[in-house]
Amino acid sequence: METKKTERSELRVDKWLWAVRLFKTRARSSEACRKGRVLIADLPVKPSRMIKEGDIIQLRRPPALFTYRVKQLAENRQPAKMVDRYLEDLTPDEEKEKTRQKNVVVFARRDRGAGRPTKKERRIIDRLNNSD
């Protein structure tokens, strides 16, 4: 008995986001849609919204807005190496830089046993942290 693999022309947006590894779980991708973080044509979409090849999907992950083009539909979770077959990253470098800056942690080193910082030291620490 032969099994045919049927090509779908449309797929739920939450399922596709999970399948191409933009979210760790399908529940998280659905939640992002419900919170208005997934946009198609600059409009927030519901998790059940059907997408097709060629659609442009924007994903709001503060402080950046990521943009992807659907190359191919994927119903099942894909290996990380194969994700490039299913999506094209259209995110500008400026948006990616915002995420990198957010991940940089700047902190002042304090010697062990130095106690709490004084008001003057706290202001200096705050100035260092807000210098970006």
C-alpha contacts under 8 A as a table, 3 or more apart, distances in Angstrom:
res1	aa1	res2	aa2	distance
8	R	11	L	7.06
8	R	73	L	7.51
9	S	52	K	6.08
9	S	53	E	7.66
9	S	73	L	7.79
10	E	50	M	5.73
10	E	51	I	5.37
10	E	52	K	4.83
10	E	53	E	7.87
10	E	73	L	7.47
11	L	15	K	7.24
11	L	16	W	6.86
11	L	50	M	5.14
11	L	51	I	5.44
11	L	52	K	6.68
11	L	73	L	6.84
11	L	75	E	7.35
12	R	15	K	5.40
12	R	16	W	6.40
12	R	47	P	6.73
12	R	48	S	5.26
12	R	49	R	5.51
12	R	50	M	4.53
12	R	51	I	6.18
13	V	16	W	5.16
13	V	17	L	6.15
13	V	47	P	5.88
13	V	48	S	6.50
13	V	49	R	5.70
13	V	50	M	5.89
13	V	51	I	5.88
14	D	17	L	5.22
14	D	18	W	6.31
14	D	26	R	6.48
14	D	29	S	5.20
14	D	30	S	5.25
14	D	33	C	7.25
14	D	47	P	5.00
14	D	48	S	6.97
15	K	18	W	5.25
15	K	19	A	6.08
15	K	26	R	6.29
15	K	29	S	7.61
15	K	75	E	6.66
16	W	19	A	4.93
16	W	20	V	6.18
16	W	73	L	6.82
16	W	74	A	5.99
16	W	75	E	6.41
17	L	20	V	5.53
17	L	21	R	6.42
17	L	22	L	5.41
17	L	23	F	6.33
17	L	26	R	7.81
17	L	29	S	6.36
18	W	21	R	5.16
18	W	22	L	5.89
18	W	23	F	5.07
18	W	24	K	6.58
18	W	25	T	6.06
18	W	26	R	5.22
18	W	29	S	6.22
18	W	77	R	6.75
19	A	22	L	7.73
19	A	74	A	6.10
19	A	75	E	6.34
19	A	76	N	5.44
19	A	77	R	3.86
19	A	78	Q	5.65
20	V	23	F	7.98
20	V	74	A	7.25
20	V	77	R	6.44
20	V	78	Q	5.91
20	V	80	A	7.82
20	V	83	V	5.54
20	V	86	Y	6.89
20	V	87	L	7.52
21	R	24	K	6.37
21	R	77	R	7.23
21	R	78	Q	7.28
21	R	80	A	7.23
21	R	83	V	7.49
23	F	26	R	6.98
23	F	28	R	6.36
23	F	29	S	5.71
24	K	28	R	6.99
24	K	29	S	7.95
25	T	28	R	5.32
25	T	29	S	6.59
26	R	29	S	5.05
26	R	30	S	6.20
27	A	30	S	5.10
27	A	31	E	6.10
28	R	31	E	4.93
28	R	32	A	6.15
29	S	32	A	5.13
29	S	33	C	6.41
29	S	47	P	7.68
30	S	33	C	5.14
30	S	34	R	6.30
30	S	46	K	7.82
30	S	47	P	5.09
31	E	34	R	5.04
31	E	35	K	6.17
31	E	47	P	7.91
32	A	35	K	5.11
32	A	36	G	6.38
32	A	37	R	5.25
32	A	38	V	6.38
33	C	36	G	5.23
33	C	37	R	5.69
33	C	38	V	5.10
33	C	44	P	7.18
33	C	45	V	5.95
33	C	46	K	5.41
33	C	47	P	5.36
34	R	37	R	7.61
34	R	45	V	7.50
34	R	46	K	5.88
34	R	47	P	6.77
36	G	39	L	7.15
36	G	44	P	4.97
36	G	45	V	6.75
37	R	44	P	6.82
37	R	59	L	5.76
37	R	60	R	4.78
37	R	61	R	7.16
38	V	44	P	5.71
38	V	45	V	6.17
38	V	57	I	7.02
38	V	58	Q	5.82
38	V	59	L	4.77
38	V	60	R	6.33
39	L	42	D	5.37
39	L	43	L	5.07
39	L	44	P	4.42
39	L	45	V	5.84
39	L	57	I	5.84
39	L	58	Q	4.91
39	L	59	L	6.34
39	L	60	R	7.86
40	I	43	L	5.44
40	I	44	P	6.53
40	I	45	V	6.71
40	I	55	D	7.67
40	I	56	I	6.28
40	I	57	I	5.07
40	I	58	Q	6.28
41	A	56	I	7.33
41	A	57	I	7.70
42	D	58	Q	7.67
45	V	49	R	6.31
46	K	49	R	5.50
51	I	55	D	6.59
52	K	55	D	5.97
52	K	70	V	7.16
52	K	72	Q	7.93
52	K	73	L	7.06
53	E	69	R	7.98
53	E	70	V	5.11
53	E	71	K	5.44
53	E	72	Q	5.51
53	E	73	L	6.59
54	G	69	R	5.97
54	G	70	V	5.10
54	G	71	K	5.97
55	D	69	R	5.74
55	D	70	V	5.43
56	I	67	T	6.95
56	I	68	Y	5.69
56	I	69	R	4.50
56	I	70	V	6.43
57	I	67	T	5.79
57	I	68	Y	5.22
57	I	69	R	6.22
57	I	70	V	7.55
58	Q	65	L	6.60
58	Q	66	F	5.54
58	Q	67	T	4.42
58	Q	68	Y	6.32
59	L	65	L	5.74
59	L	66	F	5.02
59	L	67	T	6.30
60	R	63	P	7.86
60	R	64	A	6.32
60	R	65	L	4.57
60	R	66	F	6.30
61	R	64	A	5.44
61	R	65	L	6.01
61	R	66	F	7.34
62	P	65	L	7.06
63	P	98	K	6.35
63	P	99	T	6.55
63	P	102	K	7.86
64	A	95	E	5.15
64	A	96	K	6.84
64	A	98	K	6.05
64	A	99	T	6.26
65	L	91	T	7.54
65	L	95	E	6.33
66	F	89	D	7.97
66	F	90	L	7.56
66	F	91	T	5.10
66	F	92	P	7.99
66	F	95	E	7.11
66	F	96	K	7.87
67	T	89	D	6.27
67	T	90	L	5.13
67	T	91	T	4.77
68	Y	87	L	6.31
68	Y	88	E	5.49
68	Y	89	D	4.70
68	Y	90	L	5.33
68	Y	91	T	6.96
69	R	87	L	5.59
69	R	88	E	5.01
69	R	89	D	6.60
69	R	90	L	6.94
70	V	73	L	7.11
70	V	86	Y	6.24
70	V	87	L	4.86
70	V	88	E	6.62
71	K	85	R	6.73
71	K	86	Y	4.87
71	K	87	L	4.99
71	K	88	E	6.56
72	Q	85	R	6.85
72	Q	86	Y	4.53
72	Q	87	L	6.86
73	L	86	Y	6.39
74	A	77	R	7.34
74	A	78	Q	7.50
74	A	86	Y	6.96
78	Q	82	M	6.40
78	Q	83	V	6.40
79	P	82	M	5.46
79	P	83	V	6.69
80	A	83	V	5.46
81	K	84	D	7.22
82	M	85	R	5.74
82	M	86	Y	7.53
83	V	86	Y	5.44
83	V	87	L	6.53
84	D	87	L	5.44
84	D	88	E	6.51
85	R	88	E	7.93
91	T	95	E	6.66
91	T	96	K	7.13
92	P	95	E	5.58
92	P	96	K	6.78
93	D	96	K	5.06
93	D	97	E	6.11
94	E	97	E	5.06
94	E	98	K	6.50
95	E	98	K	5.24
95	E	99	T	6.95
96	K	99	T	5.34
96	K	100	R	6.56
97	E	100	R	4.99
97	E	101	Q	6.17
98	K	101	Q	5.23
98	K	102	K	6.32
99	T	102	K	5.10
99	T	103	N	6.46
100	R	103	N	5.21
100	R	104	V	6.61
101	Q	104	V	5.35
102	K	105	V	7.75
106	V	128	L	7.63
106	V	129	N	6.08
107	F	125	I	7.54
107	F	128	L	7.85
107	F	129	N	6.89
108	A	125	I	6.24
108	A	128	L	7.90
110	R	114	A	6.76
111	D	114	A	5.54
112	R	115	G	7.74
114	A	117	P	7.85
117	P	120	K	7.82
117	P	121	E	5.48
117	P	122	R	5.77
118	T	121	E	5.07
118	T	122	R	6.04
119	K	122	R	5.08
119	K	123	R	6.35
120	K	123	R	5.25
120	K	124	I	6.47
121	E	124	I	5.08
121	E	125	I	6.20
122	R	125	I	5.03
122	R	126	D	6.09
123	R	126	D	5.02
123	R	127	R	6.12
124	I	127	R	5.08
124	I	128	L	6.29
125	I	128	L	5.13
125	I	129	N	6.26
126	D	129	N	5.09
126	D	130	N	6.09
127	R	130	N	5.19
127	R	131	S	5.90
128	L	131	S	5.28
129	N	132	D	7.25
